[in-house]
Amino acid sequence: MRLEGRTAIVTGGGQGIGRAISLALAEEGSRIAIFDIDGERAKKVAREAEALKREAFPVEVDLTRKDHVLHAVKQTLDRFGRIDVLVNNAGTDKMGVFVESDEEAWDKIIALNFRAMLTTCKAVLPHLLARGGGRIVNIASDAGRAGSSGEAVYSGSKGAVIAFSKALAREVARQGITVNVVCPGLIETALLQALRDSAPTNAKILDAVARAIPMGRVGRPEDVTGAVVFFASRDADYVTGQTLSVSGGLTMA
Ligand SMILES: NC(=O)c1ccc[n+]([C@@H]2O[C@H](COP(=O)([O-])OP(=O)(O)OC[C@H]3O[C@@H](n4cnc5c(N)ncnc54)[C@H](O)[C@@H]3O)[C@@H](O)[C@H]2O)c1
């Protein structure tokens, strides 16, 4: 087990990619705090982790609220006494042509995909700095590397995650903290299905993207977990500021 004795926070850990990451970290021996706006989902994943004989702590938190995040981090420290790994996974999307997009949608996407990640990093970093080490793994998207049709604002928010992560990685490297990014491509989750269902044009675009995946299939949440475990583990001690696509070859950059 590569993460024995560690404690990890996974944001948006209640379903989809976040759930798979939470369970993969637990399988590698980590205690996990599952931060999700849907408390019931978080509890369900905590029970699944406990079935693997790991301690798990479900926390109901709206990551776009600073007061919620600070309280959730404090609760995690009260419960586990330490934080070693922060996985910023929660994210959202709304597809459509940019020129027809509304500012309310921009605000929602930026608030969760970028700003909430800043909030969790700022809340957790003092503990990592005080302990002299830690791991941050941010989940962006291939859209943030290459741009994606119908997802201009989403792509921008994920590009911001990538650039921020590189800059932060430089800032904290000498304090033993690494910051890396995992970029999923198309992964079969409730979010992807909601995008398909949102409009026939969106479904068409996503079908075309799926057909362009060199490996010939849409990914599963479990496909993303190996990269996150790697960045969280000792195997990645000398790796920071990196961006790794997990997308069946969709983006090669
Ligand atoms: N599914 C894909 O194809 C895909 C592709 C590339 C990147 N990603 C990224 O992967 C991450 C996870 O995506 P997913 O498909 O598993 O999403 P999902 O919508 O299936 O799950 C997201 C989870 O985040 C939680 N959440 C939403 N808003 C929250 C908030 N304000 N506070 C706390 N929790 C909140 C939800 O309750 C849910 O459990 C996102 O950052 C997404 O952008 C997904």
The ligand as an ORCA input file, in Angstrom:
! r2SCAN-3c Opt
* xyz 0 1
  N     -16.785     13.541    -16.655
  C     -15.953     14.012    -17.567
  O     -16.041     13.678    -18.760
  C     -14.855     14.972    -17.176
  C     -13.909     15.321    -18.145
  C     -12.875     16.179    -17.804
  C     -12.805     16.702    -16.535
  N     -13.747     16.363    -15.606
  C     -13.629     16.982    -14.283
  O     -13.606     15.972    -13.287
  C     -14.198     16.475    -12.089
  C     -15.296     15.529    -11.616
  O     -16.264     15.423    -12.633
  P     -17.460     14.356    -12.606
  O     -17.794     14.087    -14.032
  O     -17.138     13.231    -11.687
  O     -18.623     15.282    -11.969
  P     -19.999     14.894    -11.222
  O     -20.926     16.041    -11.489
  O     -20.442     13.530    -11.597
  O     -19.588     14.914     -9.675
  C     -19.223     16.114     -9.062
  C     -19.388     16.017     -7.560
  O     -19.113     17.327     -7.032
  C     -20.119     17.691     -6.088
  N     -20.291     19.159     -6.054
  C     -20.859     19.933     -7.002
  N     -20.886     21.206     -6.598
  C     -20.318     21.248     -5.362
  C     -20.065     22.283     -4.409
  N     -20.424     23.559     -4.648
  N     -19.494     21.957     -3.246
  C     -19.153     20.663     -2.976
  N     -19.358     19.650     -3.835
  C     -19.938     19.937     -5.013
  C     -21.371     16.998     -6.596
  O     -22.353     16.831     -5.566
  C     -20.818     15.668     -7.108
  O     -20.796     14.677     -6.106
  C     -14.683     17.895    -12.423
  O     -13.714     18.837    -12.036
  C     -14.802     17.863    -13.928
  O     -14.686     19.147    -14.515
  C     -14.767     15.527    -15.900
*
